Amino acid sequence: MNEAAVNTTMNANDELALSRKRRVRARRIALRVLEIGTPIAALAAWWFGSQNSQNPFFPSLREILIEFRKLWLFDKFGSDVIPSIVNFSIAYIIACVVGIALGILLALVWPPHAMLDPVLQFIRSIPAVALLPIFVALFGFGNGVRVFAIALSALFPVLISTVDGARGTEPLLLETARVYRLTPWERLRWVYLPAASPQIFSGAVVSLQVAFIVMITSEMLGSAHGIGALTMLAQKSFDAKGMWAGILLLGILGYLVNLLFTLVQNRVLSWYRGAQQSESAE
Amino acid sequence: MKSHLTTPSRTATLAYGAIGIILLLIAWQWGSTKVVSKSALPSIPDVVSALRELVVQGSFWIGVALTLVIALAGWAIAAVAGVALGIAIGIFAPVQAATRILLEFLRPIPAIVILPLAMMVFGPTTKMGIFLVIFGVMLPITAQTAAGVESVDPVMRNTARSFGMSSREILWRVILPGASPYIGTAMRVAAPVTLIMAVVAGMLGGAPGIGNALSVAQTVGRSDTLFAYVLVLGCMGMATQAASVSIERRLLHWHSSYRGEQS
């Protein structure tokens, strides 16, 4: 008799647990459907909502996509898309390399740091795009000038965060390095750079945004080639389809550039994340 | 934390800083008279006199005010909308699921991408500038707020509930204060972006303000005025940054992550 009672309660418990599990699973599926469904619904709404659009500013998505394919795949690809991407990449890499090298140097040797700090702080406060007209006035508007302008405005965020990161290296680490008699080069490679790397990356992502903005602005300001130039031209001639195609391409590029950055960051900083997690687990 | 490096005295740092500034000014003056043509790189006296010319003009101050209005209005609207949306995302799982992919895609896209569209729809107006600023900073604020809400300890939320607090009280007295450091950081990071977008709106889109004055000075070849405006923008940038840091500190002084700094 006792056994039977126990059995029934167990069954009831099992059923309760089972139904709860089911409910949790149903909820999770519903959330997943919502997660994937909303963007699709939004795109569908854009597609069907704009289908018969007569609004001069908002042409139908179908027309935009046709224009997109006509322009970028691959009519203007070689003449406009590639130069923009190349300019951007070269300038950004220069900014990061110079910024990190100069930043470490400034962090370790204090007289130049004290001398440059006020000047750097001021230049950093100038909205990067405002420097463009000065470059144009000084050097004209060749392609090299554009790369230089992008690199220089992207330099400051990564430079300043590298200085902060390297100066914040834990004293204990440095003392340990001294005990083990690391050479200056070893200290740089195995102590300063890793200690500063989380900060370096947080500066580098700001630099990435700045470089992207300045790249597009420089093309919009006055240039015959480039995605920004074509998009601006379309806007000025009231070619809404061409303008939307340009916006779409720039948006996709902006997204991809960030994705690439995040992938690199996750790879380089995987040790840091691991250390943080084990620390919080303790 | 103090730097491990030999920390020089304050006066020495100041002296070196002053030397740096003086060296830069000397290099500038030397470059303007000896190296580049005067029309490209104006000399320091020229820029100073251009600046003095500007300061007495009413239109200059209107330009400064309009640029600040565009940046601040966009910032405020983006903050209210972004925080509200971020809290909704942080609290309600369905909202989070529905917005995740859209946010992930739209957040990293710089606002300048949308500039041609804004110009076409709004024309060269203040409204266009404000729209661009909102577009530039709202989604990062949203994402940070949502992260802040998620960082609130569930134990605190449950404690509040078992004390019989209503959900509105929990929102105002537990969730918002808990998320506030994240919101504060997002607002501070947004400050320079608002100024950049306000300037771009003027430079490329013709919205009123310093950005527009800058491009006018460039087209008429007044490089002394151009430099004067850039110096003014640098001062405005420093002022906004300093203001946002001190506001953040004043508003959040009670939070544990800020209390340490003061002592």
Contacts between the chains, C-beta under 8 A, distances in Angstrom:
chain1	res1	chain2	res2	distance
A	30	B	94	7.8
A	31	B	93	6.0
A	31	B	94	6.6
A	31	B	97	4.3
A	32	B	97	7.2
A	34	B	94	5.8
A	34	B	97	4.3
A	34	B	98	5.0
A	35	B	97	4.1
A	35	B	98	6.9
A	35	B	100	5.5
A	35	B	101	6.4
A	36	B	101	7.3
A	37	B	98	8.0
A	38	B	97	7.7
A	38	B	98	4.2
A	38	B	99	7.1
A	38	B	101	7.2
A	38	B	102	6.7
A	39	B	101	4.6
A	39	B	102	5.6
A	39	B	105	7.7
A	42	B	102	6.7
A	57	B	117	7.3
A	57	B	120	5.4
A	57	B	121	5.4
A	107	B	5	7.7
A	108	B	5	7.2
A	110	B	5	6.2
A	110	B	6	6.8
A	110	B	8	5.9
A	111	B	16	5.9
A	114	B	8	6.7
A	114	B	12	7.1
A	114	B	13	4.7
A	114	B	16	3.5
A	114	B	17	5.8
A	114	B	20	7.4
A	115	B	16	4.7
A	115	B	17	6.6
A	115	B	19	5.7
A	115	B	20	3.4
A	115	B	23	7.3
A	116	B	20	5.5
A	117	B	13	7.9
A	117	B	17	6.1
A	117	B	20	7.4
A	118	B	17	4.3
A	118	B	20	6.2
A	118	B	21	5.8
A	119	B	20	5.4
A	119	B	21	6.1
A	119	B	24	5.4
A	121	B	238	7.3
A	122	B	234	5.3
A	122	B	238	6.8
A	123	B	234	7.2
A	124	B	237	7.8
A	125	B	192	7.7
A	125	B	234	5.1
A	125	B	235	7.7
A	125	B	236	8.0
A	125	B	237	3.2
A	125	B	238	4.3
A	125	B	241	6.2
A	126	B	230	6.0
A	126	B	233	5.4
A	126	B	234	4.1
A	126	B	237	5.8
A	127	B	192	7.1
A	127	B	195	5.1
A	127	B	196	4.3
A	127	B	199	4.7
A	127	B	200	7.9
A	127	B	233	5.9
A	127	B	237	6.2
A	128	B	196	6.6
A	129	B	196	6.0
A	129	B	199	5.8
A	129	B	200	5.3
A	129	B	203	6.4
A	130	B	199	5.5
A	130	B	203	7.6
A	130	B	211	7.5
A	130	B	214	6.2
A	130	B	229	7.5
A	130	B	230	5.3
A	130	B	233	4.9
A	131	B	230	6.9
A	132	B	203	7.9
A	133	B	203	7.7
A	133	B	214	5.8
A	133	B	215	6.8
A	133	B	217	7.6
A	133	B	218	4.2
A	133	B	226	5.8
A	133	B	230	8.0
A	134	B	223	7.9
A	134	B	226	6.5
A	134	B	227	7.0
A	134	B	230	6.2
A	136	B	218	6.8
A	137	B	39	7.9
A	137	B	40	5.1
A	137	B	41	7.9
A	137	B	218	6.6
A	137	B	223	5.0
A	137	B	226	6.5
A	138	B	36	6.5
A	138	B	40	4.9
A	138	B	41	6.0
A	167	B	3	4.8
A	167	B	4	7.9
A	167	B	5	6.7
A	168	B	1	6.3
A	168	B	3	7.5
A	169	B	4	6.5
A	170	B	4	7.9
A	171	B	4	4.2
A	174	B	4	5.6
A	209	B	110	5.8
A	212	B	110	5.3
A	212	B	112	7.9
A	213	B	110	5.1
A	213	B	112	5.1
A	213	B	196	6.8
A	213	B	200	7.5
A	216	B	110	7.5
A	216	B	112	5.2
A	216	B	113	7.1
A	217	B	112	6.4
A	217	B	200	6.2
A	217	B	203	7.5
A	217	B	204	6.7
A	220	B	115	7.5
A	220	B	204	5.3
A	221	B	203	7.4
A	221	B	204	6.9
A	231	B	116	5.4
A	232	B	116	6.1
A	232	B	204	7.5
A	234	B	116	7.3
A	235	B	116	3.7
A	235	B	117	7.8
A	235	B	119	6.0
A	235	B	120	5.8
A	238	B	120	7.4
A	240	B	120	6.9
A	243	B	116	4.9
A	243	B	117	6.7
A	243	B	120	6.9
A	244	B	117	7.5
A	246	B	116	7.0
A	247	B	113	5.7
A	247	B	114	6.5
A	247	B	116	6.6
A	247	B	117	6.1
A	250	B	109	7.7
A	250	B	113	4.3
A	251	B	109	4.8
A	251	B	113	5.4
A	254	B	108	5.8
A	254	B	109	4.2
A	254	B	110	5.8
A	254	B	113	6.3
A	255	B	105	5.9
A	255	B	108	5.6
A	255	B	109	6.1
A	257	B	108	7.7
A	258	B	108	3.6
A	259	B	108	7.9
